[in-house]
């Protein structure tokens, strides 16, 4: 079952890379960033389909999207200098807390 979380981590990282590259693609007018977007989303969705064989879709998506939100915000701060304000940081902390609650306490998560 640990491999499922590896697949989910790969899906999250690929989605974060793709989403971060969207801005740099300049509406798909730059080839390099556009390729990162297309390949990144392709990998992300493929890996997510592997995870969905075992982990319920709601739980998988909650983890995938929750962690994606936080990591894209961090990438945006580092790459584009788009630093979130305190309310955004607190909100992302709550998202992380929700993902932790799902993973630690939910019986629907594969252990």
The 8 nearest C-alpha neighbors of each residue, nearest first, counted from 0:
[[1, 2, 3, 110, 109, 4, 53, 5],
 [2, 0, 3, 4, 5, 110, 6, 109],
 [1, 3, 5, 0, 4, 6, 7, 50],
 [4, 2, 6, 1, 5, 0, 50, 7],
 [3, 5, 7, 6, 2, 1, 8, 0],
 [4, 6, 2, 8, 3, 7, 9, 1],
 [7, 5, 3, 9, 4, 8, 46, 10],
 [6, 8, 4, 10, 5, 9, 3, 11],
 [9, 7, 5, 11, 10, 6, 4, 12],
 [10, 8, 6, 12, 7, 11, 13, 5],
 [11, 9, 43, 7, 13, 46, 8, 12],
 [10, 12, 8, 14, 9, 13, 63, 67],
 [11, 13, 15, 9, 14, 10, 8, 16],
 [14, 12, 39, 16, 43, 10, 15, 11],
 [13, 15, 17, 11, 43, 16, 12, 40],
 [14, 16, 12, 18, 17, 13, 71, 67],
 [17, 15, 13, 19, 14, 18, 20, 12],
 [18, 16, 36, 39, 14, 20, 15, 19],
 [17, 19, 15, 21, 20, 16, 14, 36],
 [18, 20, 16, 17, 21, 15, 22, 71],
 [19, 21, 23, 17, 32, 18, 22, 36],
 [22, 20, 24, 18, 19, 23, 36, 17],
 [21, 23, 24, 20, 25, 19, 26, 18],
 [22, 24, 20, 25, 21, 32, 19, 29],
 [23, 25, 32, 27, 29, 33, 21, 22],
 [26, 24, 23, 27, 28, 22, 29, 21],
 [25, 27, 28, 24, 21, 22, 29, 23],
 [28, 26, 24, 33, 25, 29, 30, 32],
 [27, 29, 26, 25, 24, 30, 33, 32],
 [30, 28, 24, 27, 31, 32, 33, 25],
 [29, 31, 33, 32, 34, 28, 27, 24],
 [32, 30, 34, 33, 29, 35, 24, 36],
 [31, 33, 24, 35, 20, 34, 30, 23],
 [34, 32, 36, 30, 24, 27, 35, 31],
 [33, 35, 37, 31, 36, 32, 38, 30],
 [36, 34, 32, 38, 33, 39, 37, 17],
 [37, 35, 17, 33, 39, 34, 38, 20],
 [38, 36, 34, 40, 39, 35, 41, 33],
 [39, 37, 41, 35, 40, 36, 34, 42],
 [40, 38, 13, 17, 36, 42, 41, 35],
 [39, 41, 43, 42, 37, 14, 38, 17],
 [42, 40, 38, 39, 44, 43, 37, 45],
 [41, 43, 45, 39, 40, 44, 46, 38],
 [44, 42, 10, 40, 13, 14, 46, 41],
 [43, 45, 47, 41, 46, 42, 40, 48],
 [44, 46, 42, 48, 47, 43, 41, 49],
 [47, 45, 49, 10, 43, 48, 44, 6],
 [46, 48, 44, 50, 49, 45, 10, 43],
 [49, 47, 51, 45, 46, 50, 44, 52],
 [50, 48, 46, 47, 51, 52, 45, 6],
 [49, 51, 47, 52, 48, 3, 54, 53],
 [52, 50, 48, 54, 53, 49, 56, 55],
 [51, 53, 50, 49, 54, 48, 55, 56],
 [54, 52, 51, 50, 55, 109, 49, 3],
 [53, 55, 51, 109, 50, 108, 59, 52],
 [56, 54, 58, 57, 51, 59, 53, 107],
 [55, 57, 59, 58, 60, 51, 54, 61],
 [58, 56, 60, 59, 55, 61, 54, 62],
 [57, 59, 61, 60, 55, 56, 62, 54],
 [60, 58, 56, 62, 61, 57, 63, 55],
 [59, 61, 63, 57, 62, 58, 64, 56],
 [62, 60, 58, 64, 59, 63, 65, 57],
 [61, 63, 65, 59, 60, 64, 98, 66],
 [64, 62, 60, 61, 66, 65, 11, 67],
 [63, 65, 67, 61, 66, 62, 60, 68],
 [66, 64, 62, 68, 67, 63, 61, 94],
 [65, 67, 69, 68, 64, 63, 62, 70],
 [68, 66, 64, 70, 65, 69, 71, 11],
 [69, 67, 65, 71, 66, 70, 64, 72],
 [68, 70, 72, 66, 67, 71, 91, 73],
 [69, 71, 73, 67, 72, 68, 74, 66],
 [72, 70, 74, 68, 73, 15, 69, 67],
 [71, 73, 75, 69, 70, 74, 68, 76],
 [72, 74, 70, 76, 71, 75, 77, 69],
 [75, 73, 71, 77, 76, 72, 78, 70],
 [76, 74, 72, 79, 78, 81, 73, 77],
 [75, 77, 81, 80, 82, 73, 74, 79],
 [76, 78, 74, 75, 80, 79, 73, 81],
 [79, 77, 75, 74, 76, 80, 81, 19],
 [78, 80, 75, 81, 76, 77, 74, 82],
 [81, 79, 76, 77, 82, 78, 75, 74],
 [82, 80, 76, 79, 75, 83, 77, 72],
 [81, 83, 76, 80, 84, 75, 72, 73],
 [84, 82, 87, 88, 81, 85, 72, 76],
 [83, 85, 87, 86, 88, 82, 89, 81],
 [84, 86, 88, 87, 89, 83, 90, 82],
 [87, 85, 89, 88, 84, 90, 83, 91],
 [88, 86, 90, 85, 84, 89, 83, 91],
 [89, 87, 85, 91, 90, 86, 92, 84],
 [90, 88, 92, 86, 91, 87, 85, 93],
 [91, 89, 87, 93, 92, 88, 86, 94],
 [90, 92, 94, 88, 93, 89, 69, 87],
 [93, 91, 89, 95, 90, 94, 88, 96],
 [92, 94, 96, 90, 91, 95, 97, 89],
 [95, 93, 91, 97, 92, 96, 65, 98],
 [94, 96, 92, 98, 97, 93, 99, 91],
 [95, 97, 93, 99, 94, 98, 100, 92],
 [98, 96, 94, 100, 99, 95, 93, 101],
 [97, 99, 95, 101, 96, 100, 62, 102],
 [98, 100, 96, 102, 97, 101, 103, 95],
 [101, 99, 97, 103, 98, 102, 104, 96],
 [102, 100, 105, 98, 99, 104, 103, 97],
 [101, 103, 99, 100, 104, 105, 98, 108],
 [102, 104, 100, 101, 99, 105, 108, 98],
 [103, 105, 100, 101, 102, 106, 99, 108],
 [106, 104, 101, 107, 108, 102, 103, 100],
 [105, 107, 108, 104, 109, 101, 102, 110],
 [106, 108, 105, 109, 55, 54, 58, 101],
 [107, 109, 106, 105, 54, 110, 102, 58],
 [110, 108, 54, 107, 0, 53, 106, 55],
 [109, 108, 0, 1, 106, 102, 107, 54]]
